[in-house]
Amino acid sequence: NLNGTLKLKRGDTTAAANHFQRGIDMLVPRLHPASPVLASARADLALALAGSGDHRRARELAEQARAAFAQHHAVGPHLRKSLIAVDKLLGRT
């Protein structure tokens, strides 16, 4: 996650998206589909994709993350950070 975040901050959205996708690929077989950790990873990927102009896929991933978070009573703000950022970038908020 840190490597992807650093790549995103440098403006390398493609490398960040690839990094986040690899992370998701590792998490999917290990975590429940509504896991907040998996949702956060999807929001990270959504943020990278939105930054690269792939708004359709970014919206899909953001919605998956939002739906997963909604299944939990409390989710830490550090897990919601990328979802908040992608929502702002896509004009959802």
C-alpha positions in Angstrom: 0.0 0.0 0.0 2.8 2.5 0.9 4.6 1.8 -2.4 1.4 2.4 -4.4 0.6 5.5 -2.4 4.1 6.9 -3.1 3.7 6.2 -6.8 0.4 7.9 -6.8 1.8 11.0 -5.0 4.5 11.1 -7.7 1.8 11.1 -10.3 2.6 7.7 -11.7 -1.0 6.5 -11.7 -0.3 3.5 -13.9 2.4 2.1 -11.6 0.2 2.8 -8.6 -2.8 1.1 -10.2 -0.7 -2.0 -11.0 0.6 -2.1 -7.5 -2.8 -1.8 -5.9 -4.3 -4.4 -8.3 -1.5 -6.9 -7.3 -2.4 -6.2 -3.6 -6.1 -6.9 -4.3 -5.2 -10.1 -6.2 -3.4 -11.3 -3.1 -6.2 -10.2 -0.7 -9.2 -11.6 -2.5 -8.6 -15.3 -1.8 -7.7 -14.6 1.9 -10.4 -12.1 3.0 -14.2 -12.0 3.1 -15.6 -10.0 0.2 -16.9 -7.3 2.5 -13.6 -7.0 4.4 -12.8 -3.4 5.3 -9.2 -4.0 4.4 -10.2 -5.3 0.9 -12.6 -2.4 0.5 -9.8 0.0 1.3 -7.5 -1.6 -1.2 -10.3 -1.3 -3.8 -10.7 2.4 -3.0 -6.9 2.8 -3.4 -7.1 1.3 -6.8 -10.1 3.5 -7.6 -8.2 6.6 -6.7 -5.3 5.6 -9.0 -7.7 4.8 -11.9 -9.6 8.0 -11.4 -6.3 9.9 -11.6 -5.4 8.1 -14.8 -8.8 9.0 -16.4 -10.5 5.6 -16.0 -13.5 7.1 -14.3 -15.9 4.2 -15.1 -13.8 1.6 -13.5 -12.9 3.9 -10.6 -16.6 4.4 -9.9 -17.2 0.7 -10.0 -14.5 0.0 -7.4 -15.5 2.9 -5.3 -19.1 1.5 -5.2 -17.8 -1.9 -4.2 -15.7 -0.3 -1.4 -18.7 1.8 -0.2 -21.0 -1.3 -0.2 -18.4 -3.3 1.9 -17.9 -0.5 4.4 -21.7 -0.2 4.8 -21.8 -3.7 6.1 -19.8 -2.8 9.2 -20.9 -0.8 12.2 -17.6 1.1 12.4 -14.7 1.4 10.0 -11.6 3.4 10.8 -11.0 6.6 9.0 -7.6 5.4 7.8 -9.5 2.8 5.8 -11.9 5.3 4.3 -9.3 7.8 3.3 -9.0 6.8 -0.4 -12.7 6.4 -0.8 -13.2 10.0 0.4 -10.5 11.2 -2.0 -11.8 9.3 -5.0 -15.3 10.6 -4.3 -14.0 14.2 -4.3 -12.0 13.6 -7.5 -15.1 12.1 -9.2 -17.4 14.9 -7.9 -19.5 12.6 -5.8 -19.3 14.7 -2.6 
